Amino acid sequence: MKLTQNHIQELYKFTRKHYVEYYDVQSELVDHLANDIEEIWIENPNLSFEDARDKSFKKFGVFGFMNVVEQKQTQMTKRYFKIILKFIKEWFRLPKIVLTALLFLGFYQLQKLPNAYNIYIAVFIVVILLECYTIIKNSRKLKKKTNKTGKKWMFENIIAINGIGNSALILLYAFDFLFPDNAKDFLLMGDFRKALSAAIITLLILFGYVSLIVIPKKAEELLQETYPEYKFS
């Protein structure tokens, strides 16, 4: 027996019923279930579609599709950060490396000013606020698009919401952990720590620029590379 188009649609409904909200993950699971159901029918052709489906679903274990979704989330998050690092690396090649060096030297020299610590904190706060604003804006935009198309893509969700800000928060925690939490001690740091703090805030700005400006501009292109069928959705 072969699955009909109605059976395929029922499998999509089945995955949604079991808390798989992303269309790309649904499609992978539907393809897997469909192939497995047809193999089950070869061994036992008298089974109904529902019984064969449930038999196939049991092979995913007590957590159902949860492990598949988590694995896919990890895979797509890694892909997102690889893309960010790809664009970041461009800022360490000519001619952009000149701007990167100037930015680093500017923040290094800035630490000689009495209010250097407050300026650093202000930069962190501005970048975090911009990323929070972008997350809210992208979340609303994505919700409208999902309501219109009826499809939600995991990588699109990571680009629009989940991925933004993670790198900035990591750098913020690193800065908070590695450096003094008051202006007086900050000014007394040695040359190495000053260079390290300048490097961290330079990376923060580059990560912010890439995640807030570069990636959103290339989102459609990146999504079509990830999902060939995306442009038809």
Backbone bond lengths (Angstrom), bond angles and torsions (degrees), N, CA, C in turn:
res aa  C-N    CA-C-N  psi(-1)  N-CA   C-N-CA  omega(-1)  CA-C   N-CA-C  phi
1 M - - - 1.463 - - 1.519 110.63 -
2 K 1.320 114.97 149.30 1.446 121.80 177.85 1.524 109.92 -117.96
3 L 1.311 115.46 147.13 1.460 119.73 177.92 1.517 110.31 -72.78
4 T 1.323 115.93 140.44 1.460 121.58 176.40 1.526 109.29 -90.67
5 Q 1.310 116.13 171.81 1.464 120.59 177.49 1.523 110.89 -63.26
6 N 1.332 116.27 -33.68 1.473 119.75 176.59 1.525 111.24 -64.82
7 H 1.328 115.72 -37.89 1.467 119.76 176.96 1.537 110.17 -62.85
8 I 1.330 116.31 -42.66 1.465 120.81 -179.81 1.523 110.27 -61.25
9 Q 1.319 116.99 -43.67 1.465 120.48 178.57 1.524 111.34 -63.98
10 E 1.341 115.59 -35.88 1.467 119.53 176.93 1.532 110.99 -65.40
11 L 1.331 116.39 -35.40 1.463 119.97 177.87 1.526 110.99 -67.58
12 Y 1.326 117.00 -37.84 1.467 119.79 175.79 1.530 110.14 -61.75
13 K 1.330 116.45 -43.65 1.467 120.28 177.54 1.530 110.60 -62.40
14 F 1.339 115.62 -37.98 1.462 121.13 -179.06 1.532 110.63 -63.72
15 T 1.336 117.42 -42.86 1.469 119.68 179.44 1.523 110.93 -66.47
16 R 1.332 116.61 -39.81 1.475 119.47 178.18 1.527 110.51 -64.14
17 K 1.328 115.60 -38.29 1.463 120.52 178.58 1.518 111.07 -61.96
18 H 1.332 116.22 -29.54 1.467 121.15 -179.46 1.532 111.24 -100.26
19 Y 1.321 115.53 34.07 1.471 123.67 167.00 1.526 114.90 67.89
20 V 1.325 116.64 30.66 1.469 120.47 171.68 1.531 106.22 -101.90
21 E 1.314 117.02 103.62 1.465 120.98 -172.79 1.527 114.01 -92.41
22 Y 1.339 117.08 -16.92 1.468 119.71 -175.40 1.524 111.13 -92.94
23 Y 1.327 115.21 130.50 1.465 120.97 -175.31 1.523 112.36 -61.85
24 D 1.347 117.48 -39.69 1.458 120.28 -178.80 1.525 111.76 -64.59
25 V 1.339 116.58 -38.59 1.469 120.38 177.91 1.529 109.68 -71.76
26 Q 1.324 116.46 -39.17 1.464 120.80 175.83 1.526 110.41 -56.96
27 S 1.348 115.93 -44.51 1.469 120.64 -177.16 1.528 110.99 -62.92
28 E 1.338 116.54 -42.04 1.471 119.86 178.67 1.521 110.87 -63.32
29 L 1.335 115.42 -42.99 1.463 119.49 -178.96 1.528 111.44 -68.76
30 V 1.333 116.26 -39.88 1.470 119.93 178.72 1.528 110.23 -62.61
31 D 1.321 116.39 -41.95 1.467 120.55 178.44 1.529 110.69 -62.04
32 H 1.337 115.93 -43.03 1.469 120.29 179.34 1.527 110.57 -65.58
33 L 1.324 116.77 -47.08 1.463 120.80 -179.45 1.521 111.20 -62.19
34 A 1.325 116.54 -41.85 1.465 120.92 -178.24 1.531 110.76 -61.51
35 N 1.319 116.03 -46.60 1.473 119.57 179.36 1.521 111.61 -63.80
36 D 1.338 115.64 -40.32 1.464 119.61 -178.36 1.518 111.29 -69.41
37 I 1.333 116.41 -38.79 1.474 120.42 179.16 1.524 110.59 -62.49
38 E 1.335 117.07 -41.80 1.468 120.41 179.64 1.529 111.10 -65.58
39 E 1.348 116.66 -35.16 1.471 119.97 175.81 1.526 110.85 -68.16
40 I 1.341 115.81 -38.68 1.475 120.16 177.42 1.513 110.32 -63.42
41 W 1.330 117.21 -38.96 1.473 121.05 179.63 1.527 111.96 -67.01
42 I 1.334 116.63 -30.58 1.470 119.24 177.48 1.534 109.63 -63.25
43 E 1.339 115.89 -40.01 1.470 120.97 179.76 1.519 111.74 -78.44
44 N 1.342 115.72 -35.04 1.466 119.74 -176.98 1.532 109.55 -140.21
45 P 1.315 117.76 80.23 1.470 121.96 -174.96 1.527 114.45 -66.80
46 N 1.306 117.80 -12.73 1.466 120.11 -178.57 1.528 113.40 -85.09
47 L 1.339 117.18 -9.41 1.459 119.86 179.29 1.518 110.95 -68.13
48 S 1.329 115.96 141.86 1.463 119.88 175.45 1.531 109.45 -73.61
49 F 1.313 116.09 165.24 1.467 120.38 178.11 1.523 110.74 -58.39
50 E 1.325 116.81 -44.78 1.462 121.14 -177.53 1.527 111.59 -63.52
51 D 1.332 116.55 -41.58 1.465 120.04 -179.39 1.534 110.92 -68.23
52 A 1.324 116.65 -40.08 1.455 120.95 178.48 1.529 110.36 -66.67
53 R 1.318 115.21 -39.49 1.475 120.05 177.83 1.522 110.65 -62.76
54 D 1.316 116.84 -47.32 1.470 120.77 -178.97 1.526 111.35 -64.89
55 K 1.324 116.47 -35.35 1.473 120.65 177.90 1.531 110.01 -65.07
56 S 1.316 115.67 -40.53 1.464 120.39 178.15 1.526 110.61 -67.63
57 F 1.330 116.35 -40.54 1.463 121.03 -178.34 1.524 111.49 -63.69
58 K 1.323 116.89 -35.14 1.463 120.79 -178.97 1.532 111.98 -61.96
59 K 1.324 117.10 -23.80 1.463 120.87 179.69 1.531 111.99 -67.48
60 F 1.325 117.84 -16.03 1.468 121.40 178.97 1.529 111.95 -81.28
61 G 1.330 116.81 -6.55 1.464 120.34 176.55 1.520 113.34 86.12
62 V 1.332 115.47 -173.92 1.460 121.54 -173.26 1.531 112.59 -66.80
63 F 1.326 117.42 -25.14 1.460 119.96 -179.02 1.526 113.10 -90.47
64 G 1.318 116.42 2.41 1.457 119.89 176.69 1.517 112.53 60.47
65 F 1.329 115.21 -131.34 1.463 120.81 -177.01 1.527 113.24 -84.27
66 M 1.321 117.65 -0.34 1.456 121.66 -173.61 1.538 112.18 -57.38
67 N 1.323 116.52 -45.25 1.472 120.10 -178.92 1.520 111.80 -63.34
68 V 1.320 116.85 -37.66 1.464 120.99 178.66 1.527 110.06 -64.08
69 V 1.331 116.08 -44.37 1.472 120.64 179.86 1.529 110.33 -62.78
70 E 1.333 116.83 -43.66 1.465 120.67 -179.56 1.525 111.53 -64.37
71 Q 1.327 116.90 -41.44 1.465 120.89 178.12 1.527 110.71 -62.99
72 K 1.325 115.88 -41.63 1.461 120.31 179.35 1.528 110.36 -66.54
73 Q 1.329 116.51 -38.65 1.464 121.30 178.50 1.525 110.35 -61.73
74 T 1.321 116.16 -44.77 1.467 120.98 178.26 1.524 110.89 -62.29
75 Q 1.323 116.42 -43.90 1.466 121.99 -179.61 1.523 111.00 -61.26
76 M 1.337 117.19 -46.45 1.458 120.97 -177.31 1.531 112.18 -71.91
77 T 1.328 116.52 -32.95 1.465 119.69 177.33 1.528 110.09 -66.20
78 K 1.329 116.39 -41.97 1.467 120.57 176.33 1.530 110.08 -60.78
79 R 1.318 116.34 -41.81 1.468 120.53 178.70 1.523 110.58 -61.34
80 Y 1.331 116.26 -41.68 1.473 121.13 -179.96 1.531 110.71 -60.79
81 F 1.326 117.05 -46.78 1.464 119.77 -177.42 1.530 111.70 -72.03
82 K 1.329 117.78 -28.77 1.459 119.80 174.11 1.525 110.45 -65.06
83 I 1.330 115.79 -38.18 1.464 120.27 178.05 1.525 110.33 -66.52
84 I 1.343 116.46 -42.43 1.464 119.99 177.70 1.524 110.26 -60.52
85 L 1.332 116.63 -46.97 1.466 120.43 -179.56 1.528 111.61 -62.42
86 K 1.328 115.98 -33.98 1.468 120.17 177.61 1.523 110.35 -60.81
87 F 1.332 116.87 -44.41 1.463 120.32 -179.87 1.527 111.63 -74.43
88 I 1.340 116.22 -32.75 1.464 119.60 177.42 1.531 110.23 -63.95
89 K 1.337 116.60 -40.30 1.469 120.87 -178.79 1.523 111.84 -59.48
90 E 1.344 116.41 -28.13 1.462 119.77 179.50 1.528 111.16 -63.30
91 W 1.339 115.95 -25.83 1.469 120.35 -178.97 1.525 111.75 -81.78
92 F 1.323 116.81 0.43 1.464 120.89 175.83 1.534 110.38 -115.81
93 R 1.340 114.98 20.57 1.461 121.91 173.59 1.528 108.49 -126.35
94 L 1.321 115.00 155.32 1.470 119.44 176.67 1.528 110.25 -62.74
95 P 1.352 118.97 141.18 1.473 126.34 1.32 1.538 113.68 -91.45
96 K 1.362 117.29 -7.29 1.453 120.45 -172.67 1.525 112.99 -66.56
97 I 1.332 116.74 -23.03 1.462 119.09 -179.15 1.529 111.33 -62.68
98 V 1.328 116.73 -25.58 1.469 120.30 177.69 1.530 109.62 -64.93
99 L 1.330 116.47 -44.71 1.466 120.40 177.84 1.526 111.33 -65.24
100 T 1.332 116.32 -38.77 1.467 120.74 177.69 1.520 110.64 -62.27
101 A 1.327 116.72 -44.34 1.468 121.32 179.38 1.522 111.10 -64.07
102 L 1.330 116.60 -41.04 1.471 120.46 178.71 1.521 111.25 -64.93
103 L 1.320 116.00 -38.93 1.465 120.65 177.90 1.520 110.26 -63.95
104 F 1.335 115.97 -45.93 1.465 121.24 178.14 1.530 111.15 -60.45
105 L 1.323 117.09 -48.55 1.472 120.84 -179.39 1.522 111.63 -64.16
106 G 1.331 115.85 -35.69 1.460 119.61 178.60 1.517 111.67 -62.26
107 F 1.340 116.33 -45.28 1.467 119.52 179.73 1.525 111.51 -72.08
108 Y 1.325 116.05 -30.84 1.467 118.81 176.94 1.533 110.22 -65.05
109 Q 1.322 117.33 -45.73 1.456 121.52 179.45 1.534 111.46 -69.56
110 L 1.324 115.11 -30.13 1.458 120.39 -179.70 1.533 111.95 -59.80
111 Q 1.328 115.86 -27.94 1.466 120.34 -176.64 1.527 113.15 -69.25
112 K 1.317 116.49 -7.01 1.461 120.20 176.41 1.524 111.54 -83.83
113 L 1.326 116.46 -12.94 1.459 120.52 179.73 1.525 110.50 -80.32
114 P 1.322 118.50 148.43 1.469 121.88 -178.50 1.528 113.55 -60.28
115 N 1.329 116.69 -33.73 1.473 119.89 -177.17 1.533 112.46 -100.78
116 A 1.346 116.95 25.14 1.465 121.43 -177.54 1.530 112.05 -58.31
117 Y 1.321 116.32 -43.26 1.464 120.43 -177.58 1.527 110.83 -59.97
118 N 1.320 116.88 -44.73 1.462 121.35 -179.39 1.526 111.52 -65.21
119 I 1.338 116.63 -35.66 1.463 120.10 177.84 1.527 110.06 -65.88
120 Y 1.325 116.63 -42.86 1.461 120.85 178.51 1.540 110.11 -59.41
121 I 1.313 115.91 -48.28 1.465 120.31 -179.41 1.527 110.22 -61.67
122 A 1.328 116.48 -39.60 1.466 120.54 179.52 1.531 111.17 -62.15
123 V 1.337 116.19 -40.76 1.472 120.16 178.59 1.526 110.44 -62.49
124 F 1.350 116.65 -45.56 1.461 120.38 177.71 1.533 110.99 -58.53
125 I 1.319 116.07 -45.32 1.469 120.31 -177.24 1.528 110.79 -64.33
126 V 1.332 116.97 -42.18 1.467 120.79 -179.42 1.527 110.40 -62.55
127 V 1.339 117.05 -44.95 1.469 120.48 -179.54 1.527 110.78 -64.43
128 I 1.322 116.89 -43.66 1.470 120.59 179.10 1.523 110.86 -62.73
129 L 1.337 117.34 -43.27 1.468 120.89 179.57 1.527 111.23 -64.20
130 L 1.325 116.21 -40.99 1.462 119.79 177.87 1.520 111.11 -62.58
131 E 1.330 116.45 -38.83 1.456 120.09 179.54 1.522 111.20 -70.67
132 C 1.330 117.08 -37.00 1.478 120.36 176.08 1.528 110.27 -63.71
133 Y 1.333 116.45 -43.31 1.469 121.27 177.85 1.522 110.64 -60.76
134 T 1.351 115.55 -43.19 1.466 120.51 -179.26 1.521 110.89 -65.07
135 I 1.326 117.16 -39.59 1.463 121.11 178.78 1.526 110.59 -61.78
136 I 1.334 116.94 -45.09 1.469 121.21 179.79 1.523 110.72 -63.60
137 K 1.332 116.33 -45.71 1.468 121.17 -179.89 1.522 111.11 -63.34
138 N 1.344 116.69 -46.15 1.462 120.29 -179.59 1.520 112.46 -67.18
139 S 1.337 115.94 -34.22 1.461 120.52 179.07 1.528 110.80 -63.19
140 R 1.326 116.22 -43.69 1.472 120.42 178.77 1.528 111.13 -66.34
141 K 1.329 115.74 -41.73 1.463 120.78 179.57 1.521 110.75 -64.11
142 L 1.339 115.77 -42.48 1.461 120.80 -179.23 1.525 111.35 -66.84
143 K 1.326 116.20 -37.49 1.461 120.45 179.40 1.528 110.65 -63.82
144 K 1.328 116.63 -42.78 1.471 120.82 178.29 1.524 110.69 -62.83
145 K 1.331 116.13 -41.99 1.465 120.48 -179.58 1.518 111.06 -66.08
146 T 1.344 115.91 -41.71 1.466 120.17 179.80 1.526 110.86 -63.35
147 N 1.335 116.18 -41.83 1.467 120.56 178.28 1.522 111.39 -63.04
148 K 1.331 116.04 -32.55 1.465 121.03 -178.16 1.524 111.58 -77.30
149 T 1.345 116.84 -45.56 1.467 120.91 -175.76 1.521 113.58 -90.86
150 G 1.338 116.00 -23.89 1.461 120.00 -176.14 1.515 113.32 76.76
151 K 1.361 116.30 10.16 1.465 120.77 -178.34 1.526 110.29 -127.53
152 K 1.314 114.92 135.93 1.457 121.48 177.42 1.523 108.14 -123.76
153 W 1.347 115.76 124.15 1.459 120.97 -176.10 1.515 109.75 -104.99
154 M 1.336 115.77 135.46 1.464 119.63 -174.91 1.529 112.36 -62.49
155 F 1.329 117.28 -46.31 1.464 119.64 -176.45 1.527 111.04 -67.20
156 E 1.316 116.38 -33.92 1.464 120.48 176.41 1.525 110.04 -64.10
157 N 1.325 115.94 -39.71 1.458 120.93 178.97 1.524 111.05 -65.70
158 I 1.338 117.02 -38.68 1.464 121.08 179.06 1.517 110.54 -66.70
159 I 1.343 117.30 -43.36 1.466 121.20 178.45 1.519 110.88 -62.36
160 A 1.325 116.18 -44.62 1.467 120.74 -173.51 1.522 113.30 -77.57
161 I 1.325 116.69 -34.27 1.474 118.60 -169.89 1.524 112.81 -129.54
162 N 1.325 116.44 -63.27 1.464 119.88 -168.25 1.518 114.24 -67.47
163 G 1.332 116.61 -39.09 1.458 119.21 -175.03 1.510 114.35 -73.10
164 I 1.328 116.18 -38.03 1.464 120.78 -176.80 1.530 110.07 -63.40
165 G 1.290 115.31 132.71 1.458 120.12 174.14 1.507 114.58 95.03
166 N 1.328 118.39 -23.68 1.465 119.59 -179.01 1.518 111.65 -59.95
167 S 1.326 116.40 -46.24 1.463 120.34 -179.34 1.521 111.22 -65.30
168 A 1.340 115.69 -40.43 1.463 119.74 179.58 1.522 111.22 -63.97
169 L 1.317 116.39 -40.61 1.466 119.69 179.57 1.525 111.15 -66.25
170 I 1.341 116.19 -38.35 1.466 120.07 177.40 1.519 110.25 -60.88
171 L 1.331 116.43 -45.01 1.466 120.85 179.27 1.528 111.38 -66.99
172 L 1.326 116.08 -36.46 1.469 119.92 177.76 1.526 110.38 -63.02
173 Y 1.335 116.74 -45.09 1.461 120.37 178.71 1.532 111.03 -64.55
174 A 1.334 115.95 -37.89 1.467 120.10 178.89 1.526 110.01 -63.36
175 F 1.320 115.83 -43.29 1.463 120.31 179.55 1.532 110.38 -63.97
176 D 1.330 116.06 -43.87 1.455 120.82 -178.68 1.522 111.36 -64.96
177 F 1.349 116.52 -35.08 1.466 121.42 -177.84 1.528 112.23 -77.91
178 L 1.328 116.32 -38.17 1.464 120.36 -171.50 1.525 114.83 -88.21
179 F 1.331 117.26 -20.39 1.455 118.78 -170.49 1.530 112.26 -124.07
180 P 1.337 116.23 159.17 1.471 120.92 -178.62 1.523 111.69 -58.80
181 D 1.331 115.47 153.28 1.455 119.74 -178.90 1.531 112.30 -103.77
182 N 1.323 116.09 24.34 1.471 119.54 175.71 1.532 108.59 -147.17
183 A 1.327 115.62 154.98 1.462 122.21 -172.90 1.534 112.56 -64.77
184 K 1.329 117.15 -36.58 1.466 120.63 -176.33 1.528 111.29 -64.07
185 D 1.337 116.78 -52.23 1.465 120.66 -179.49 1.527 111.58 -66.76
186 F 1.336 116.10 -31.30 1.461 120.17 179.38 1.530 110.65 -61.66
187 L 1.335 116.28 -40.06 1.465 120.92 -179.92 1.530 112.19 -69.39
188 L 1.334 117.38 -23.28 1.467 121.41 -177.27 1.524 113.47 -89.65
189 M 1.312 117.45 4.23 1.467 120.13 -179.60 1.526 111.01 -64.40
190 G 1.340 116.04 152.08 1.458 121.20 176.68 1.519 111.91 -77.01
191 D 1.318 116.25 174.94 1.461 120.97 -175.82 1.528 112.73 -61.57
192 F 1.345 115.73 -39.71 1.468 118.09 -178.85 1.522 111.41 -63.05
193 R 1.315 117.05 -45.95 1.467 120.16 -178.86 1.528 111.06 -68.29
194 K 1.319 116.64 -32.21 1.462 119.55 176.04 1.528 110.25 -65.43
195 A 1.330 115.34 -42.48 1.463 119.65 178.79 1.529 110.62 -64.62
196 L 1.339 116.14 -39.19 1.459 120.68 -179.77 1.529 110.80 -66.51
197 S 1.331 116.76 -42.29 1.461 120.18 179.69 1.526 110.73 -65.57
198 A 1.344 116.85 -38.42 1.465 120.71 177.46 1.525 110.77 -65.43
199 A 1.339 116.64 -37.37 1.463 121.11 178.60 1.528 110.77 -66.19
200 I 1.342 116.57 -41.66 1.461 120.43 -178.89 1.523 111.62 -64.55
201 I 1.327 116.60 -44.65 1.466 118.37 -178.17 1.527 111.15 -72.33
202 T 1.334 117.34 -29.21 1.470 120.56 174.15 1.522 110.25 -65.29
203 L 1.347 116.32 -44.06 1.459 120.64 177.11 1.524 111.39 -63.21
204 L 1.324 116.54 -38.87 1.459 120.91 178.25 1.521 110.61 -57.83
205 I 1.321 116.21 -46.82 1.460 120.53 -178.81 1.527 110.79 -65.50
206 L 1.336 116.83 -40.50 1.458 119.96 178.68 1.527 111.42 -65.81
207 F 1.344 116.76 -43.30 1.462 120.49 177.30 1.530 110.22 -62.02
208 G 1.328 116.13 -42.46 1.459 119.95 178.89 1.515 111.73 -62.44
209 Y 1.330 116.65 -43.71 1.466 121.21 -179.96 1.530 110.76 -62.39
210 V 1.327 116.01 -45.32 1.466 119.74 -178.10 1.529 111.38 -66.54
211 S 1.344 116.92 -45.78 1.465 120.29 -175.82 1.519 113.02 -74.35
212 L 1.342 117.18 -30.06 1.462 120.77 -176.37 1.520 113.30 -92.65
213 I 1.321 117.47 -27.38 1.465 120.35 -173.30 1.530 112.49 -119.29
214 V 1.337 116.65 -54.07 1.470 119.88 -173.63 1.525 112.08 -68.08
215 I 1.342 116.67 -53.63 1.474 120.65 -176.40 1.531 111.93 -61.14
216 P 1.345 119.93 -47.83 1.472 119.13 178.77 1.529 113.31 -57.34
217 K 1.339 117.44 -36.63 1.468 120.16 179.19 1.523 111.98 -66.96
218 K 1.325 116.74 -29.12 1.456 121.60 -177.96 1.528 112.22 -103.33
219 A 1.335 116.73 10.82 1.467 120.38 -174.50 1.524 112.51 -57.39
220 E 1.341 117.46 -48.32 1.457 120.24 -178.43 1.524 111.36 -59.90
221 E 1.319 116.17 -44.36 1.465 120.99 179.32 1.530 111.30 -62.31
222 L 1.338 116.45 -44.05 1.462 120.75 -179.25 1.526 111.68 -66.22
223 L 1.329 116.09 -37.87 1.461 120.34 -179.71 1.526 111.29 -69.12
224 Q 1.338 116.68 -37.45 1.465 119.49 178.43 1.522 111.35 -70.46
225 E 1.345 116.95 -29.88 1.463 120.15 174.50 1.526 110.72 -68.22
226 T 1.328 115.56 -37.07 1.466 120.76 -178.76 1.519 111.73 -77.60
227 Y 1.351 115.94 -41.79 1.461 121.48 -179.15 1.532 108.70 -125.08
228 P 1.334 119.30 100.27 1.467 120.93 178.64 1.525 112.79 -55.66
229 E 1.336 116.42 -29.97 1.453 120.14 -178.47 1.520 113.74 -83.11
230 Y 1.342 116.71 -3.50 1.470 121.04 -175.28 1.519 112.01 -61.11
231 K 1.346 118.13 -39.64 1.458 121.42 -176.03 1.515 112.54 -67.33
232 F 1.334 116.78 -15.51 1.461 120.37 179.05 1.534 111.92 -96.04
233 S 1.350 115.62 -1.12 1.470 117.97 -175.93 1.513 111.30 -81.59
